[in-house]
Amino acid sequence: MTGEDLLKLAYAAFVADKTAQEPIIFHKWQDISEQEQKRYCGIATIVVQEYQHLVQAGDLNNRNVVSNG
């Protein structure tokens, strides 16, 4: 996983979180503080780690997973 991939996931976490709080307002990544950007990067890192643990443990093998393919 590249740094760019991590930033994409951080941005996705940011949008999901903000949309849940204020669904009508669109927030731009550039408009939030550096501290908040780091927070979402941390969330994305945890999500990636947990996903990798599930894959390694085989917990995702027998479940329906939505894909783009």
N, CA and C atoms as an extended XYZ file, in Angstrom:
207
Properties=species:S:1:pos:R:3:atomname:S:1:resname:S:1:resid:I:1 pbc="F F F"
N         0.841       -1.175        0.000 N   MET     1
C         0.000        0.000        0.000 CA  MET     1
C         0.889        1.242        0.000 C   MET     1
N         0.552        2.157       -0.874 N   THR     2
C         1.341        3.381       -0.988 CA  THR     2
C         0.793        4.469       -0.067 C   THR     2
N         1.569        5.515        0.091 N   GLY     3
C         1.105        6.660        0.864 CA  GLY     3
C        -0.127        7.283        0.237 C   GLY     3
N        -0.181        7.271       -1.093 N   GLU     4
C        -1.346        7.824       -1.786 CA  GLU     4
C        -2.597        6.996       -1.492 C   GLU     4
N        -2.441        5.661       -1.443 N   ASP     5
C        -3.571        4.802       -1.095 CA  ASP     5
C        -4.077        5.110        0.306 C   ASP     5
N        -3.143        5.317        1.228 N   LEU     6
C        -3.522        5.637        2.605 CA  LEU     6
C        -4.269        6.966        2.665 C   LEU     6
N        -3.800        7.946        1.900 N   LEU     7
C        -4.495        9.233        1.876 CA  LEU     7
C        -5.901        9.100        1.295 C   LEU     7
N        -6.065        8.264        0.290 N   LYS     8
C        -7.402        8.044       -0.277 CA  LYS     8
C        -8.331        7.448        0.774 C   LYS     8
N        -7.827        6.480        1.536 N   LEU     9
C        -8.642        5.890        2.593 CA  LEU     9
C        -8.929        6.891        3.703 C   LEU     9
N        -7.944        7.710        4.023 N   ALA    10
C        -8.149        8.739        5.050 CA  ALA    10
C        -9.232        9.707        4.598 C   ALA    10
N        -9.189       10.085        3.330 N   TYR    11
C       -10.201       10.993        2.804 CA  TYR    11
C       -11.582       10.332        2.833 C   TYR    11
N       -11.638        9.056        2.503 N   ALA    12
C       -12.918        8.337        2.548 CA  ALA    12
C       -13.468        8.300        3.974 C   ALA    12
N       -12.596        8.065        4.956 N   ALA    13
C       -13.030        8.066        6.357 CA  ALA    13
C       -13.528        9.446        6.756 C   ALA    13
N       -12.827       10.461        6.317 N   PHE    14
C       -13.202       11.848        6.602 CA  PHE    14
C       -14.579       12.163        6.033 C   PHE    14
N       -14.799       11.842        4.769 N   VAL    15
C       -16.086       12.138        4.125 CA  VAL    15
C       -17.215       11.369        4.800 C   VAL    15
N       -16.983       10.096        5.100 N   ALA    16
C       -18.021        9.292        5.753 CA  ALA    16
C       -18.375        9.855        7.120 C   ALA    16
N       -17.371       10.234        7.877 N   ASP    17
C       -17.600       10.776        9.209 CA  ASP    17
C       -18.348       12.102        9.145 C   ASP    17
N       -17.886       13.001        8.305 N   LYS    18
C       -18.518       14.316        8.199 CA  LYS    18
C       -19.920       14.223        7.621 C   LYS    18
N       -20.123       13.323        6.678 N   THR    19
C       -21.444       13.163        6.075 CA  THR    19
C       -22.433       12.626        7.104 C   THR    19
N       -21.970       11.751        7.974 N   ALA    20
C       -22.836       11.226        9.031 CA  ALA    20
C       -23.238       12.337       10.001 C   ALA    20
N       -22.342       13.295       10.222 N   GLN    21
C       -22.626       14.383       11.151 CA  GLN    21
C       -23.487       15.472       10.520 C   GLN    21
N       -23.180       15.836        9.281 N   GLU    22
C       -23.866       16.928        8.596 CA  GLU    22
C       -24.070       16.542        7.121 C   GLU    22
N       -25.102       15.758        6.832 N   PRO    23
C       -25.249       15.196        5.490 CA  PRO    23
C       -25.404       16.222        4.361 C   PRO    23
N       -25.825       17.424        4.669 N   ILE    24
C       -26.085       18.384        3.594 CA  ILE    24
C       -24.819       19.156        3.213 C   ILE    24
N       -23.883       19.281        4.142 N   ILE    25
C       -22.687       20.094        3.908 CA  ILE    25
C       -21.564       19.215        3.372 C   ILE    25
N       -20.953       19.639        2.270 N   PHE    26
C       -19.804       18.918        1.740 CA  PHE    26
C       -18.537       19.556        2.283 C   PHE    26
N       -17.702       18.768        2.890 N   HIS    27
C       -16.463       19.266        3.483 CA  HIS    27
C       -15.293       18.933        2.575 C   HIS    27
N       -14.384       19.875        2.431 N   LYS    28
C       -13.190       19.655        1.633 CA  LYS    28
C       -12.026       19.292        2.537 C   LYS    28
N       -11.256       18.331        2.099 N   TRP    29
C       -10.090       17.863        2.851 CA  TRP    29
C        -9.159       19.023        3.178 C   TRP    29
N        -8.960       19.926        2.228 N   GLN    30
C        -8.034       21.035        2.418 CA  GLN    30
C        -8.528       22.027        3.474 C   GLN    30
N        -9.809       22.008        3.778 N   ASP    31
C       -10.378       22.972        4.715 CA  ASP    31
C       -10.244       22.557        6.181 C   ASP    31
N        -9.793       21.342        6.436 N   ILE    32
C        -9.674       20.908        7.827 CA  ILE    32
C        -8.239       21.088        8.301 C   ILE    32
N        -8.082       21.082        9.598 N   SER    33
C        -6.764       21.311       10.184 CA  SER    33
C        -5.835       20.131        9.913 C   SER    33
N        -4.548       20.395       10.013 N   GLU    34
C        -3.552       19.335        9.829 CA  GLU    34
C        -3.741       18.250       10.893 C   GLU    34
N        -4.117       18.661       12.100 N   GLN    35
C        -4.352       17.708       13.180 CA  GLN    35
C        -5.499       16.755       12.819 C   GLN    35
N        -6.570       17.310       12.258 N   GLU    36
C        -7.704       16.472       11.875 CA  GLU    36
C        -7.335       15.573       10.698 C   GLU    36
N        -6.526       16.061        9.758 N   GLN    37
C        -6.066       15.217        8.654 CA  GLN    37
C        -5.268       14.029        9.195 C   GLN    37
N        -4.408       14.294       10.184 N   LYS    38
C        -3.618       13.216       10.790 CA  LYS    38
C        -4.527       12.209       11.488 C   LYS    38
N        -5.593       12.697       12.104 N   ARG    39
C        -6.549       11.802       12.780 CA  ARG    39
C        -7.166       10.829       11.782 C   ARG    39
N        -7.589       11.349       10.636 N   TYR    40
C        -8.198       10.481        9.632 CA  TYR    40
C        -7.179        9.541        8.992 C   TYR    40
N        -5.924        9.967        8.887 N   CYS    41
C        -4.872        9.061        8.406 CA  CYS    41
C        -4.696        7.912        9.403 C   CYS    41
N        -4.796        8.223       10.685 N   GLY    42
C        -4.719        7.184       11.712 CA  GLY    42
C        -5.869        6.202       11.609 C   GLY    42
N        -7.068        6.726       11.373 N   ILE    43
C        -8.241        5.853       11.198 CA  ILE    43
C        -8.037        4.944        9.991 C   ILE    43
N        -7.556        5.503        8.890 N   ALA    44
C        -7.338        4.711        7.679 CA  ALA    44
C        -6.296        3.627        7.920 C   ALA    44
N        -5.256        3.948        8.670 N   THR    45
C        -4.217        2.965        8.973 CA  THR    45
C        -4.793        1.798        9.767 C   THR    45
N        -5.630        2.095       10.754 N   ILE    46
C        -6.261        1.046       11.564 CA  ILE    46
C        -7.164        0.177       10.697 C   ILE    46
N        -7.936        0.802        9.803 N   VAL    47
C        -8.836        0.048        8.928 CA  VAL    47
C        -8.038       -0.913        8.050 C   VAL    47
N        -6.946       -0.429        7.478 N   VAL    48
C        -6.108       -1.270        6.619 CA  VAL    48
C        -5.532       -2.431        7.419 C   VAL    48
N        -5.030       -2.163        8.608 N   GLN    49
C        -4.448       -3.222        9.440 CA  GLN    49
C        -5.487       -4.278        9.802 C   GLN    49
N        -6.671       -3.836       10.197 N   GLU    50
C        -7.724       -4.778       10.566 CA  GLU    50
C        -8.166       -5.612        9.360 C   GLU    50
N        -8.270       -4.970        8.201 N   TYR    51
C        -8.638       -5.689        6.980 CA  TYR    51
C        -7.583       -6.752        6.660 C   TYR    51
N        -6.315       -6.373        6.764 N   GLN    52
C        -5.236       -7.326        6.477 CA  GLN    52
C        -5.276       -8.498        7.448 C   GLN    52
N        -5.578       -8.251        8.723 N   HIS    53
C        -5.699       -9.336        9.701 CA  HIS    53
C        -6.843      -10.273        9.336 C   HIS    53
N        -7.966       -9.717        8.899 N   LEU    54
C        -9.103      -10.553        8.497 CA  LEU    54
C        -8.751      -11.411        7.289 C   LEU    54
N        -8.070      -10.827        6.325 N   VAL    55
C        -7.679      -11.579        5.131 CA  VAL    55
C        -6.713      -12.698        5.514 C   VAL    55
N        -5.711      -12.376        6.325 N   GLN    56
C        -4.721      -13.369        6.729 CA  GLN    56
C        -5.346      -14.501        7.535 C   GLN    56
N        -6.354      -14.181        8.329 N   ALA    57
C        -7.014      -15.193        9.148 CA  ALA    57
C        -8.026      -15.999        8.348 C   ALA    57
N        -8.312      -15.563        7.137 N   GLY    58
C        -9.277      -16.267        6.306 CA  GLY    58
C       -10.717      -15.930        6.636 C   GLY    58
N       -10.941      -14.905        7.438 N   ASP    59
C       -12.295      -14.554        7.856 CA  ASP    59
C       -13.138      -13.965        6.733 C   ASP    59
N       -12.510      -13.534        5.646 N   LEU    60
C       -13.280      -12.945        4.559 CA  LEU    60
C       -13.564      -13.939        3.443 C   LEU    60
N       -13.020      -15.143        3.543 N   ASN    61
C       -13.139      -16.105        2.453 CA  ASN    61
C       -14.564      -16.567        2.188 C   ASN    61
N       -15.367      -16.704        3.215 N   ASN    62
C       -16.705      -17.264        3.051 CA  ASN    62
C       -17.810      -16.232        3.166 C   ASN    62
N       -17.489      -15.010        2.888 N   ARG    63
C       -18.485      -13.947        3.004 CA  ARG    63
C       -18.679      -13.276        1.658 C   ARG    63
N       -19.835      -12.695        1.499 N   ASN    64
C       -20.086      -11.930        0.281 CA  ASN    64
C       -19.390      -10.589        0.397 C   ASN    64
N       -18.483      -10.320       -0.496 N   VAL    65
C       -17.739       -9.082       -0.492 CA  VAL    65
C       -18.057       -8.333       -1.775 C   VAL    65
N       -18.437       -7.081       -1.643 N   VAL    66
C       -18.751       -6.263       -2.807 CA  VAL    66
C       -17.442       -5.921       -3.503 C   VAL    66
N       -17.432       -6.076       -4.804 N   SER    67
C       -16.219       -5.736       -5.555 CA  SER    67
C       -16.587       -4.872       -6.743 C   SER    67
N       -15.585       -4.280       -7.329 N   ASN    68
C       -15.797       -3.456       -8.514 CA  ASN    68
C       -15.719       -4.271       -9.787 C   ASN    68
N       -15.445       -5.539       -9.669 N   GLY    69
C       -15.268       -6.376      -10.852 CA  GLY    69
C       -16.519       -7.001      -11.197 C   GLY    69
